């Protein structure tokens, strides 16, 4: 499948990199490149290796329109985090090389920005400190390293059923380019290393935010794009959606291990990342978490650990149900309703969780309950949640 979006041409340069140890020696070594927008290319001394067309993806990202790899029987596309932003962070003014020339005080750097550029230069990586660990428009080493660490915990694309878009490489900017970009700032400079995070994604379709087409704003287009042309395919789409998003509500439990101190536990938790904007949808309905820099291992005592298990369910429950409702509404519109709303949801959930090792669906007279277990089989931390009431 070819992805759709706004074209973005980037220039490729050689670079030093760190590779996800699970991908060392694979045929993805050709991805060992920096991809820079035209305005940033004005600051680099090395000759380019190639020019390549991508699609705009989120504020500072790009994605290849054609697949570059196959993992677990699924096509994946190259996603690059840190290719520059097109808008001034403090206004709606376009961010291009001419504007950058106004921001820098070094005359030599200003002269580089004043050179003529090609069409499409309204995108820049800056030295402005942004979101704690990144420069505005770019990606910082600290955040990229955190994302790589989560990726290396996975069985390629899964951590106990929690699907991820794996980080394949971290590509470093040349030192000279870093120092020149650090001069482009408004108030405070980003002090760390500039990098790009190269990821593999199954699509550029987010759940609700940060994309032109999402489950939330254009489900009809998504059914057409993904070839959901029969009721059987629509039902499989729903099952895959629930099978992959329930793990996003139960990640701490799925990764829970006992700490060195008795009565303490460790597990993965979300920090400033969310299901609605930081996950993408594959053509069969499976959802993959993309922005892994906001996932970290958190140590907690037993009381706090149980609270965390419960909190994660409620943290993303609305996004989970909102997206499901859009999918089911479109399925019913195209192919007809299948019984009551709650009854159909229960049927799909039963199928989705039939082989889930951590979440068991149990029948009750009043409805269905999810029993959330954990990796350490610590029964005192099990949590029951009302999946649907009859």
Secondary structure, 3 states (H helix, E strand, C coil): CCCCCCEEEEEEEECCEEECHHHCCCCCHHHCEEEECHHHHCCCCCCCCEEEEEEEECCCEEEEEEEEEEECCEEEEEEEECCCECECCCCCCECCHHHHHHHCCCHHHHHHHCCCCCCCCCCECCCEEECCCEECCCEEHHHHHHHHHHHHHCECCEECCEEECCEEEEEECCHHHHHHHCCCCCCCECCCCEEEEEEEECCCCECCCCCCCECCCCHHHHHHHCCCCCHHHHHHHHHHHHHHHHHHHCHHHHCCEECCCCCEEEEEEECCCCHHHHEEECCCCCEEECCHHHEEEEEEEHHHHHHHHHHHHHHHHHHHHHHHHHHHHHHHHHHCCCCCHHHHHHHHHHHHCCCCCCEEEEEECCEEEEEECCCCCCHHHCEEEEEEEC
